[in-house]
Amino acid sequence: MDLIMPSSVTAKILQKHGVLPKEVHECFYNRIGNYLIDTREKNKTRPPTLWFVAEQTGEGG
């Protein structure tokens, strides 16, 4: 799976959540279970935005 993260998203997750792109990639590659697809009209994208819920572990968790 190739993750597409525009620079605006990279900046937002760092500023708003203190999350590095590397950490996002690790979550996607290490996840267990299915993705959720964001079907809210204002958030519909192509390809679809994929979500999942995970417990924070390790540093900061």
Backbone torsions as a table, in degrees:
resi	resn	phi	psi	omega
1	MET	NA	129.0	174.9
2	ASP	-97.4	125.9	177.9
3	LEU	-92.3	133.5	177.8
4	ILE	-109.2	115.3	179.2
5	MET	-127.0	103.1	176.8
6	PRO	-60.0	154.4	-178.8
7	SER	-58.9	-30.6	178.2
8	SER	-65.4	-37.0	178.5
9	VAL	-71.9	-42.1	178.1
10	THR	-57.5	-45.3	179.4
11	ALA	-65.5	-41.3	-178.1
12	LYS	-63.7	-47.3	-177.0
13	ILE	-67.4	-30.7	177.5
14	LEU	-72.2	-48.1	-177.4
15	GLN	-70.3	-45.7	-173.7
16	LYS	-81.3	-35.3	-172.5
17	HIS	-120.8	-7.8	-178.3
18	GLY	67.6	29.6	-176.4
19	VAL	-108.5	130.0	177.9
20	LEU	-85.2	150.3	176.9
21	PRO	-52.9	-37.9	179.2
22	LYS	-58.3	-38.9	-179.9
23	GLU	-68.0	-36.2	176.9
24	VAL	-64.2	-46.3	179.1
25	HIS	-59.0	-43.6	179.6
26	GLU	-60.6	-41.1	179.4
27	CYS	-61.2	-45.6	-178.6
28	PHE	-66.6	-40.9	-176.7
29	TYR	-76.6	-20.8	-178.0
30	ASN	-107.1	6.6	-175.5
31	ARG	-71.0	156.7	174.5
32	ILE	-124.9	135.4	178.9
33	GLY	105.7	-173.0	-175.8
34	ASN	-91.6	161.4	172.7
35	TYR	-86.1	153.7	169.5
36	LEU	-102.9	142.3	178.7
37	ILE	-106.0	127.0	179.7
38	ASP	-74.6	109.4	-176.8
39	THR	-101.7	4.7	177.8
40	ARG	-62.9	133.4	-173.5
41	GLU	-51.9	-45.1	-176.1
42	LYS	-72.9	-12.1	-178.3
43	ASN	-110.0	4.6	-179.6
44	LYS	-68.4	131.1	179.4
45	THR	-137.2	165.4	173.2
46	ARG	-125.2	115.1	-1.7
47	PRO	-67.9	162.6	-178.1
48	PRO	-61.8	148.4	173.5
49	THR	-73.2	128.1	-179.6
50	LEU	-105.6	138.3	-179.7
51	TRP	-125.3	157.2	166.8
52	PHE	-155.3	160.7	-179.2
53	VAL	-108.4	132.0	-178.7
54	ALA	-141.3	152.5	176.0
55	GLU	-85.2	136.1	177.5
56	GLN	-77.5	131.9	178.8
57	THR	-132.1	174.3	176.8
58	GLY	72.6	-149.9	-177.9
59	GLU	-59.0	135.3	178.9
60	GLY	78.8	-2.6	-176.7
61	GLY	-107.5	NA	NA
